[in-house]
Amino acid sequence: MNTRERLLEAAIGCLQTRGYARTTTREIVTAAGSHLPAVNYHFGSKERLLHEATVQALLRWSRTTLASTQAPATLDPRSRLQASIERLLVSVRGDRPGLVAAVEAFAQAERDDVLRDRMAAAYEDLRGAIALGGDDESRAVASVLIALLDGLALQCLLDPQRAPTGPEVVHSLDAVARVLAAA
């Protein structure tokens, strides 16, 4: 692994253990086995290094979580959704540091156009990975599913014991569908 990659990995580790606001350049370079000027040489600034680490942490978390939610295609759609949600909840509970780093990224993105654009691109990639077709409806459904998964992840972060289960979520979606069908 070259110096740039070591710095990036160290920054991701610091984000997951210390958080964005508490991560210092010295901690990053110490963890990377590098020196302070290497940060500016490879990334231009500590801020740009942390932005890249933030985006990479978000991408890793979302890709790992998405991969872990893939239920067998042999299941009917309802069972597949329920199994996917259950797998999401297990994944979220198993990677709390990754989830915290991803959540912190949203707060930082509000104040940085470059970071916000990079995160928006990451969401667009995720939407494309979830959408079964390339049409507008598939992409809209993918956006709603991402919002559902993000919300469940946040609930697990804040109150894991009371976050809804897969069956509870699917039952609630059934209730929403009945209301919409009646409208």
C-alpha positions in Angstrom: 0.0 0.0 0.0 1.4 3.4 -1.0 1.5 6.5 1.3 -1.7 7.9 -0.2 -3.6 4.7 0.4 -2.2 4.4 4.0 -3.2 8.0 4.8 -6.7 7.3 3.4 -7.1 4.1 5.4 -5.8 5.8 8.5 -8.2 8.7 8.1 -11.1 6.3 7.6 -10.1 4.5 10.8 -9.8 7.7 12.7 -13.3 8.8 11.4 -14.7 5.6 12.7 -13.1 5.7 16.1 -12.8 9.5 16.8 -15.3 11.1 14.6 -14.9 13.9 12.0 -14.5 16.8 14.4 -12.1 15.0 16.8 -9.7 13.6 14.2 -6.4 15.4 14.0 -3.8 15.3 11.3 -1.2 14.0 13.8 -3.4 11.0 14.6 -3.9 10.2 10.9 -0.2 10.4 10.0 0.8 8.4 13.1 -1.7 5.7 12.2 -0.5 5.7 8.6 3.2 5.6 9.6 3.7 8.8 7.6 4.6 12.4 8.3 2.6 15.7 8.2 3.7 17.1 4.8 2.5 13.9 3.2 -1.1 15.0 3.8 -0.7 18.2 1.8 1.3 16.4 -0.8 -1.2 13.7 -1.5 -4.5 15.5 -0.7 -3.9 19.2 -0.6 -5.2 19.6 3.0 -6.4 17.7 6.0 -10.0 18.8 5.0 -9.6 17.2 1.6 -8.2 14.0 3.1 -11.1 13.8 5.5 -13.6 14.5 2.7 -12.1 11.7 0.7 -12.1 9.4 3.7 -15.7 10.4 4.5 -16.9 9.5 0.9 -14.9 6.3 0.9 -16.4 5.3 4.4 -19.9 6.1 3.1 -19.4 4.1 -0.1 -17.9 1.1 1.8 -20.7 1.2 4.4 -23.5 1.4 1.8 -21.9 -1.2 -0.5 -21.3 -3.6 2.4 -24.8 -3.0 3.7 -26.4 -3.4 0.3 -24.5 -6.6 -0.4 -25.5 -8.0 3.0 -29.2 -7.3 2.3 -29.4 -9.4 -0.9 -32.0 -12.0 -0.2 -32.3 -15.1 -2.4 -34.1 -14.4 -5.7 -36.1 -17.6 -5.2 -38.2 -15.9 -2.5 -41.4 -14.1 -3.4 -41.1 -10.3 -3.4 -42.6 -9.8 0.0 -40.4 -12.4 1.7 -37.4 -11.1 -0.2 -38.0 -7.6 1.1 -38.6 -8.8 4.6 -35.4 -10.9 4.5 -33.4 -7.9 3.1 -34.6 -5.6 5.9 -33.7 -8.2 8.5 -30.2 -8.5 6.9 -29.9 -4.8 6.9 -30.6 -4.6 10.6 -28.1 -7.2 11.4 -25.5 -5.5 9.2 -26.1 -2.1 10.8 -25.9 -3.5 14.3 -22.6 -5.2 13.3 -20.9 -2.1 11.9 -21.8 0.8 14.2 -18.5 2.6 13.6 -19.1 2.6 9.8 -22.7 3.8 10.3 -21.6 6.6 12.6 -18.9 7.7 10.1 -21.6 7.7 7.3 -24.0 9.7 9.4 -21.3 12.3 10.3 -20.7 12.7 6.6 -24.1 14.2 6.1 -23.4 17.0 8.6 -20.1 17.8 7.0 -21.6 17.8 3.5 -24.0 20.6 4.4 -21.1 23.0 4.6 -19.0 21.8 1.7 -20.1 21.7 -1.9 -17.5 19.3 -3.1 -18.2 16.8 -0.4 -22.0 17.2 -1.0 -21.5 16.6 -4.7 -19.4 13.5 -4.1 -21.9 12.1 -1.7 -24.8 12.8 -4.1 -22.9 10.9 -6.7 -22.5 8.0 -4.3 -26.2 8.0 -3.7 -26.8 8.1 -7.5 -24.6 5.0 -7.8 -26.5 3.3 -5.0 -29.8 4.2 -6.7 -28.5 2.6 -9.9 -27.5 -0.5 -8.1 -30.9 -1.0 -6.5 -33.1 0.0 -9.5 -34.0 -3.1 -11.4 -34.7 -1.1 -14.5 -33.3 2.1 -15.8 -36.7 3.8 -16.1 -37.9 6.7 -13.9 -40.2 4.5 -11.8 -37.5 2.0 -10.9 -35.2 4.9 -9.9 -38.0 6.5 -7.8 -38.7 3.1 -6.1 -34.9 2.8 -5.4 -34.9 6.3 -3.9 -37.7 5.4 -1.6 -36.1 2.1 -0.6 -32.8 4.0 0.2 -34.8 6.4 2.3 -36.4 3.5 4.2 -33.1 1.8 4.7 -31.4 5.0 5.8 -34.2 5.7 8.3 -34.0 2.1 9.7 -30.2 2.5 10.0 -30.6 5.7 12.0 -33.2 4.1 14.3 -30.8 1.2 14.9 -28.1 3.7 15.7 -30.2 5.6 18.2 -32.3 2.9 19.7 -31.4 -0.6 18.5 -33.8 -2.4 20.8 -36.9 -0.6 19.5 -36.0 -0.4 15.8 -38.7 -2.2 13.8 -38.1 -5.7 12.6 -38.3 -6.9 9.0 -41.8 -8.3 9.5 -43.0 -5.1 11.2 -41.7 -2.9 8.4 -43.3 -5.1 5.7 -46.6 -5.1 7.7 -46.4 -1.3 7.9 -45.7 -1.0 4.1 -48.8 -3.2 3.6 -50.8 -0.7 5.6 -49.5 2.2 3.6 -50.3 0.4 0.4 -53.9 -0.2 1.6 -54.3 3.5 2.4 -52.9 4.5 -1.1 -55.1 1.9 -2.8 -58.2 3.3 -1.1 -57.4 6.9 -2.1 
